[in-house]
Amino acid sequence: MAQAVKEILEAPQTRRPEPEELRAEVSRLKKAERELRSEHAAEVRELKGTVATYANQIQFLTLRNAELETQNARLLERLRQSGDNVAVLPAPSPPSP
């Protein structure tokens, strides 16, 4: 790297960027960096929202599943207590392809 800089400085015919050009390039790069950071932050916010939605759905489904298991247990108990008054239906067969 140092050798490359020395070669550039020793060659007077080599065009060197003007300070204003360098400042403009630095400004452009800083602006591009800010835009990328902003886009990244927006993506992170969106993904956090998605994760929260999925977590809420999972929680809801888990609670609903527990309710259905409780209802199923109650119904099975009522069936056992009913004795011979209830006929058991065969389970439906899966549809054929």
mmCIF file of the C-alpha atoms, coordinates in Angstrom:
data_MODEL
# 
_entry.id   MODEL 
# 
loop_
_atom_site.group_PDB 
_atom_site.id 
_atom_site.type_symbol 
_atom_site.label_atom_id 
_atom_site.label_alt_id 
_atom_site.label_comp_id 
_atom_site.label_asym_id 
_atom_site.label_entity_id 
_atom_site.label_seq_id 
_atom_site.pdbx_PDB_ins_code 
_atom_site.Cartn_x 
_atom_site.Cartn_y 
_atom_site.Cartn_z 
_atom_site.occupancy 
_atom_site.B_iso_or_equiv 
_atom_site.pdbx_formal_charge 
_atom_site.auth_seq_id 
_atom_site.auth_comp_id 
_atom_site.auth_asym_id 
_atom_site.auth_atom_id 
_atom_site.pdbx_PDB_model_num 
ATOM 1  C CA . MET A 1 1  ? 0.000   0.000   0.000   1.00 0.00 ? 1  MET A CA 1 
ATOM 2  C CA . ALA A 1 2  ? 2.753   2.442   0.950   1.00 0.00 ? 2  ALA A CA 1 
ATOM 3  C CA . GLN A 1 3  ? 4.592   1.609   -2.264  1.00 0.00 ? 3  GLN A CA 1 
ATOM 4  C CA . ALA A 1 4  ? 1.492   2.426   -4.320  1.00 0.00 ? 4  ALA A CA 1 
ATOM 5  C CA . VAL A 1 5  ? 1.146   5.798   -2.587  1.00 0.00 ? 5  VAL A CA 1 
ATOM 6  C CA . LYS A 1 6  ? 4.823   6.587   -3.183  1.00 0.00 ? 6  LYS A CA 1 
ATOM 7  C CA . GLU A 1 7  ? 4.483   5.756   -6.874  1.00 0.00 ? 7  GLU A CA 1 
ATOM 8  C CA . ILE A 1 8  ? 1.474   8.040   -7.209  1.00 0.00 ? 8  ILE A CA 1 
ATOM 9  C CA . LEU A 1 9  ? 3.216   10.906  -5.422  1.00 0.00 ? 9  LEU A CA 1 
ATOM 10 C CA . GLU A 1 10 ? 6.401   10.497  -7.494  1.00 0.00 ? 10 GLU A CA 1 
ATOM 11 C CA . ALA A 1 11 ? 4.529   10.586  -10.813 1.00 0.00 ? 11 ALA A CA 1 
ATOM 12 C CA . PRO A 1 12 ? 3.574   14.238  -11.413 1.00 0.00 ? 12 PRO A CA 1 
ATOM 13 C CA . GLN A 1 13 ? 1.644   13.387  -14.577 1.00 0.00 ? 13 GLN A CA 1 
ATOM 14 C CA . THR A 1 14 ? -0.752  11.203  -12.585 1.00 0.00 ? 14 THR A CA 1 
ATOM 15 C CA . ARG A 1 15 ? -4.061  12.974  -12.032 1.00 0.00 ? 15 ARG A CA 1 
ATOM 16 C CA . ARG A 1 16 ? -4.781  13.392  -8.344  1.00 0.00 ? 16 ARG A CA 1 
ATOM 17 C CA . PRO A 1 17 ? -8.295  13.962  -7.082  1.00 0.00 ? 17 PRO A CA 1 
ATOM 18 C CA . GLU A 1 18 ? -9.008  17.477  -5.910  1.00 0.00 ? 18 GLU A CA 1 
ATOM 19 C CA . PRO A 1 19 ? -9.987  18.014  -2.268  1.00 0.00 ? 19 PRO A CA 1 
ATOM 20 C CA . GLU A 1 20 ? -13.501 19.036  -3.335  1.00 0.00 ? 20 GLU A CA 1 
ATOM 21 C CA . GLU A 1 21 ? -13.897 15.793  -5.273  1.00 0.00 ? 21 GLU A CA 1 
ATOM 22 C CA . LEU A 1 22 ? -12.762 13.843  -2.243  1.00 0.00 ? 22 LEU A CA 1 
ATOM 23 C CA . ARG A 1 23 ? -15.143 15.737  0.041   1.00 0.00 ? 23 ARG A CA 1 
ATOM 24 C CA . ALA A 1 24 ? -18.003 15.098  -2.371  1.00 0.00 ? 24 ALA A CA 1 
ATOM 25 C CA . GLU A 1 25 ? -17.177 11.382  -2.474  1.00 0.00 ? 25 GLU A CA 1 
ATOM 26 C CA . VAL A 1 26 ? -17.000 11.211  1.327   1.00 0.00 ? 26 VAL A CA 1 
ATOM 27 C CA . SER A 1 27 ? -20.383 12.952  1.544   1.00 0.00 ? 27 SER A CA 1 
ATOM 28 C CA . ARG A 1 28 ? -21.875 10.566  -1.013  1.00 0.00 ? 28 ARG A CA 1 
ATOM 29 C CA . LEU A 1 29 ? -20.548 7.548   0.869   1.00 0.00 ? 29 LEU A CA 1 
ATOM 30 C CA . LYS A 1 30 ? -21.833 8.851   4.206   1.00 0.00 ? 30 LYS A CA 1 
ATOM 31 C CA . LYS A 1 31 ? -25.271 9.440   2.679   1.00 0.00 ? 31 LYS A CA 1 
ATOM 32 C CA . ALA A 1 32 ? -25.281 5.926   1.192   1.00 0.00 ? 32 ALA A CA 1 
ATOM 33 C CA . GLU A 1 33 ? -24.293 4.509   4.584   1.00 0.00 ? 33 GLU A CA 1 
ATOM 34 C CA . ARG A 1 34 ? -27.137 6.386   6.320   1.00 0.00 ? 34 ARG A CA 1 
ATOM 35 C CA . GLU A 1 35 ? -29.623 5.094   3.749   1.00 0.00 ? 35 GLU A CA 1 
ATOM 36 C CA . LEU A 1 36 ? -28.405 1.522   4.218   1.00 0.00 ? 36 LEU A CA 1 
ATOM 37 C CA . ARG A 1 37 ? -28.627 1.827   7.989   1.00 0.00 ? 37 ARG A CA 1 
ATOM 38 C CA . SER A 1 38 ? -32.138 3.230   7.687   1.00 0.00 ? 38 SER A CA 1 
ATOM 39 C CA . GLU A 1 39 ? -33.227 0.409   5.373   1.00 0.00 ? 39 GLU A CA 1 
ATOM 40 C CA . HIS A 1 40 ? -31.674 -2.152  7.685   1.00 0.00 ? 40 HIS A CA 1 
ATOM 41 C CA . ALA A 1 41 ? -33.430 -0.671  10.719  1.00 0.00 ? 41 ALA A CA 1 
ATOM 42 C CA . ALA A 1 42 ? -36.765 -0.760  8.852   1.00 0.00 ? 42 ALA A CA 1 
ATOM 43 C CA . GLU A 1 43 ? -36.220 -4.416  7.943   1.00 0.00 ? 43 GLU A CA 1 
ATOM 44 C CA . VAL A 1 44 ? -35.335 -5.264  11.546  1.00 0.00 ? 44 VAL A CA 1 
ATOM 45 C CA . ARG A 1 45 ? -38.497 -3.498  12.800  1.00 0.00 ? 45 ARG A CA 1 
ATOM 46 C CA . GLU A 1 46 ? -40.620 -5.371  10.269  1.00 0.00 ? 46 GLU A CA 1 
ATOM 47 C CA . LEU A 1 47 ? -39.078 -8.716  11.216  1.00 0.00 ? 47 LEU A CA 1 
ATOM 48 C CA . LYS A 1 48 ? -39.574 -8.035  14.929  1.00 0.00 ? 48 LYS A CA 1 
ATOM 49 C CA . GLY A 1 49 ? -43.239 -7.313  14.206  1.00 0.00 ? 49 GLY A CA 1 
ATOM 50 C CA . THR A 1 50 ? -43.551 -10.563 12.278  1.00 0.00 ? 50 THR A CA 1 
ATOM 51 C CA . VAL A 1 51 ? -41.922 -12.521 15.091  1.00 0.00 ? 51 VAL A CA 1 
ATOM 52 C CA . ALA A 1 52 ? -44.282 -10.932 17.635  1.00 0.00 ? 52 ALA A CA 1 
ATOM 53 C CA . THR A 1 53 ? -47.289 -11.831 15.461  1.00 0.00 ? 53 THR A CA 1 
ATOM 54 C CA . TYR A 1 54 ? -46.128 -15.438 15.146  1.00 0.00 ? 54 TYR A CA 1 
ATOM 55 C CA . ALA A 1 55 ? -45.484 -15.637 18.888  1.00 0.00 ? 55 ALA A CA 1 
ATOM 56 C CA . ASN A 1 56 ? -49.015 -14.365 19.600  1.00 0.00 ? 56 ASN A CA 1 
ATOM 57 C CA . GLN A 1 57 ? -50.510 -16.868 17.163  1.00 0.00 ? 57 GLN A CA 1 
ATOM 58 C CA . ILE A 1 58 ? -48.550 -19.724 18.714  1.00 0.00 ? 58 ILE A CA 1 
ATOM 59 C CA . GLN A 1 59 ? -49.658 -18.677 22.185  1.00 0.00 ? 59 GLN A CA 1 
ATOM 60 C CA . PHE A 1 60 ? -53.286 -18.453 21.074  1.00 0.00 ? 60 PHE A CA 1 
ATOM 61 C CA . LEU A 1 61 ? -53.157 -21.861 19.392  1.00 0.00 ? 61 LEU A CA 1 
ATOM 62 C CA . THR A 1 62 ? -51.498 -23.429 22.428  1.00 0.00 ? 62 THR A CA 1 
ATOM 63 C CA . LEU A 1 63 ? -54.228 -22.078 24.721  1.00 0.00 ? 63 LEU A CA 1 
ATOM 64 C CA . ARG A 1 64 ? -56.962 -23.181 22.314  1.00 0.00 ? 64 ARG A CA 1 
ATOM 65 C CA . ASN A 1 65 ? -55.416 -26.647 22.081  1.00 0.00 ? 65 ASN A CA 1 
ATOM 66 C CA . ALA A 1 66 ? -55.408 -26.918 25.881  1.00 0.00 ? 66 ALA A CA 1 
ATOM 67 C CA . GLU A 1 67 ? -59.100 -25.915 25.947  1.00 0.00 ? 67 GLU A CA 1 
ATOM 68 C CA . LEU A 1 68 ? -59.966 -28.519 23.345  1.00 0.00 ? 68 LEU A CA 1 
ATOM 69 C CA . GLU A 1 69 ? -58.040 -31.201 25.250  1.00 0.00 ? 69 GLU A CA 1 
ATOM 70 C CA . THR A 1 70 ? -60.002 -30.311 28.395  1.00 0.00 ? 70 THR A CA 1 
ATOM 71 C CA . GLN A 1 71 ? -63.307 -30.440 26.510  1.00 0.00 ? 71 GLN A CA 1 
ATOM 72 C CA . ASN A 1 72 ? -62.336 -33.747 24.952  1.00 0.00 ? 72 ASN A CA 1 
ATOM 73 C CA . ALA A 1 73 ? -61.479 -35.212 28.363  1.00 0.00 ? 73 ALA A CA 1 
ATOM 74 C CA . ARG A 1 74 ? -64.871 -34.067 29.723  1.00 0.00 ? 74 ARG A CA 1 
ATOM 75 C CA . LEU A 1 75 ? -66.723 -35.576 26.778  1.00 0.00 ? 75 LEU A CA 1 
ATOM 76 C CA . LEU A 1 76 ? -64.853 -38.860 27.119  1.00 0.00 ? 76 LEU A CA 1 
ATOM 77 C CA . GLU A 1 77 ? -65.728 -38.948 30.821  1.00 0.00 ? 77 GLU A CA 1 
ATOM 78 C CA . ARG A 1 78 ? -69.402 -38.321 30.030  1.00 0.00 ? 78 ARG A CA 1 
ATOM 79 C CA . LEU A 1 79 ? -69.262 -41.169 27.494  1.00 0.00 ? 79 LEU A CA 1 
ATOM 80 C CA . ARG A 1 80 ? -67.819 -43.540 30.123  1.00 0.00 ? 80 ARG A CA 1 
ATOM 81 C CA . GLN A 1 81 ? -70.489 -42.516 32.614  1.00 0.00 ? 81 GLN A CA 1 
ATOM 82 C CA . SER A 1 82 ? -73.333 -42.932 30.134  1.00 0.00 ? 82 SER A CA 1 
ATOM 83 C CA . GLY A 1 83 ? -72.821 -46.675 29.982  1.00 0.00 ? 83 GLY A CA 1 
ATOM 84 C CA . ASP A 1 84 ? -74.647 -48.463 27.186  1.00 0.00 ? 84 ASP A CA 1 
ATOM 85 C CA . ASN A 1 85 ? -76.843 -45.506 26.220  1.00 0.00 ? 85 ASN A CA 1 
ATOM 86 C CA . VAL A 1 86 ? -74.364 -44.269 23.595  1.00 0.00 ? 86 VAL A CA 1 
ATOM 87 C CA . ALA A 1 87 ? -73.339 -46.072 20.421  1.00 0.00 ? 87 ALA A CA 1 
ATOM 88 C CA . VAL A 1 88 ? -69.748 -45.565 19.284  1.00 0.00 ? 88 VAL A CA 1 
ATOM 89 C CA . LEU A 1 89 ? -69.442 -44.627 15.606  1.00 0.00 ? 89 LEU A CA 1 
ATOM 90 C CA . PRO A 1 90 ? -66.550 -45.947 13.540  1.00 0.00 ? 90 PRO A CA 1 
ATOM 91 C CA . ALA A 1 91 ? -63.797 -43.499 12.772  1.00 0.00 ? 91 ALA A CA 1 
ATOM 92 C CA . PRO A 1 92 ? -63.982 -42.121 9.243   1.00 0.00 ? 92 PRO A CA 1 
ATOM 93 C CA . SER A 1 93 ? -61.499 -43.611 6.794   1.00 0.00 ? 93 SER A CA 1 
ATOM 94 C CA . PRO A 1 94 ? -58.994 -41.279 5.159   1.00 0.00 ? 94 PRO A CA 1 
ATOM 95 C CA . PRO A 1 95 ? -59.862 -40.219 1.605   1.00 0.00 ? 95 PRO A CA 1 
ATOM 96 C CA . SER A 1 96 ? -58.214 -42.220 -1.148  1.00 0.00 ? 96 SER A CA 1 
ATOM 97 C CA . PRO A 1 97 ? -55.856 -40.394 -3.515  1.00 0.00 ? 97 PRO A CA 1 
# 
